[in-house]
Amino acid sequence: MSAELPMDIRGKFDAILDRVKEPQSELSLAELGLVKKLTYFKAEKTIVAHMNYGKPDAAECPACRVATDMMKDSIDRDLKAAILEDFPGWTIEFA
């Protein structure tokens, strides 16, 4: 998050990252550090979530890769839903 981000928006972002849980561990995205940053574009009504997922391992089995992708999709979906609760009508993108 940038330094010029208004405190009320920063607080909303912090609360979102605290309440969204990773399904297997049930730890919050904040605890796991799965979000590098959230970029806030007020004029465009867009928020970009910069995720901190590890790079895929070339040696990873195909079934494991599918399971990992499903977990990432679930986290992205839950994060998007949580952001939209506080920012209805906004566009949410992932980077």
Secondary structure per residue as TSV (DSSP state, phi and psi in degrees):
chain	resnum	aa	ss	phi	psi
A	1	M	-	360.0	142.1
A	2	S	-	-80.8	159.1
A	3	A	T	-65.6	-29.5
A	4	E	T	-86.1	5.0
A	5	L	S	-64.9	128.2
A	6	P	-	-58.0	144.4
A	7	M	H	-59.4	-35.9
A	8	D	H	-67.1	-35.9
A	9	I	H	-71.6	-42.3
A	10	R	H	-58.7	-42.7
A	11	G	H	-62.8	-40.5
A	12	K	H	-63.9	-43.7
A	13	F	H	-61.7	-45.2
A	14	D	H	-60.8	-42.3
A	15	A	H	-64.9	-40.4
A	16	I	H	-61.3	-48.4
A	17	L	H	-66.5	-25.9
A	18	D	H	-76.7	-33.4
A	19	R	H	-91.1	-20.5
A	20	V	-	-82.9	126.3
A	21	K	B	-109.3	145.1
A	22	E	-	-75.8	127.6
A	23	P	T	-60.1	-37.8
A	24	Q	T	-75.4	-47.5
A	25	S	T	-88.2	-21.3
A	26	E	-	62.3	20.7
A	27	L	-	-88.6	152.4
A	28	S	B	-73.9	159.4
A	29	L	H	-61.1	-32.5
A	30	A	H	-64.2	-45.0
A	31	E	H	-64.8	-35.7
A	32	L	H	-87.2	-14.3
A	33	G	T	66.8	32.8
A	34	L	-	-80.0	-9.5
A	35	V	E	-117.2	116.2
A	36	K	E	-66.7	-48.2
A	37	K	E	-164.9	160.7
A	38	L	E	-116.2	123.4
A	39	T	E	-101.1	132.1
A	40	Y	E	-114.4	116.0
A	41	F	E	-113.5	91.9
A	42	K	T	-59.9	-47.5
A	43	A	T	-61.5	-37.2
A	44	E	T	-90.7	-5.8
A	45	K	T	52.9	50.1
A	46	T	E	-131.0	139.0
A	47	I	E	-123.3	130.6
A	48	V	E	-110.7	123.5
A	49	A	E	-95.5	117.2
A	50	H	E	-95.0	105.4
A	51	M	E	-83.4	153.2
A	52	N	-	-115.0	50.8
A	53	Y	-	-81.1	143.5
A	54	G	-	-67.2	156.9
A	55	K	-	-70.9	142.5
A	56	P	-	-62.6	143.8
A	57	D	-	-89.7	125.9
A	58	A	T	-60.0	-27.5
A	59	A	T	-85.3	-5.0
A	60	E	S	-64.1	138.4
A	61	C	-	-67.3	150.3
A	62	P	H	-57.7	-39.7
A	63	A	H	-65.7	-38.6
A	64	C	H	-64.9	-38.9
A	65	R	H	-63.4	-41.5
A	66	V	H	-63.2	-44.5
A	67	A	H	-62.9	-40.9
A	68	T	H	-63.5	-43.9
A	69	D	H	-62.8	-38.5
A	70	M	H	-64.4	-40.2
A	71	M	H	-64.5	-44.0
A	72	K	H	-61.5	-43.7
A	73	D	H	-60.8	-40.3
A	74	S	H	-64.3	-43.9
A	75	I	H	-64.1	-45.3
A	76	D	H	-59.9	-43.7
A	77	R	H	-62.8	-45.3
A	78	D	H	-66.3	-39.5
A	79	L	H	-65.6	-44.3
A	80	K	H	-59.9	-45.2
A	81	A	H	-61.7	-40.9
A	82	A	H	-66.7	-41.4
A	83	I	H	-63.2	-42.4
A	84	L	H	-67.0	-23.1
A	85	E	H	-61.9	-41.1
A	86	D	H	-91.5	-19.4
A	87	F	S	-131.8	63.4
A	88	P	T	-61.5	138.6
A	89	G	T	85.0	-2.4
A	90	W	-	-84.3	162.4
A	91	T	E	-95.6	131.2
A	92	I	E	-114.3	125.0
A	93	E	E	-121.6	157.8
A	94	F	E	-121.1	138.9
A	95	A	-	-128.1	360.0
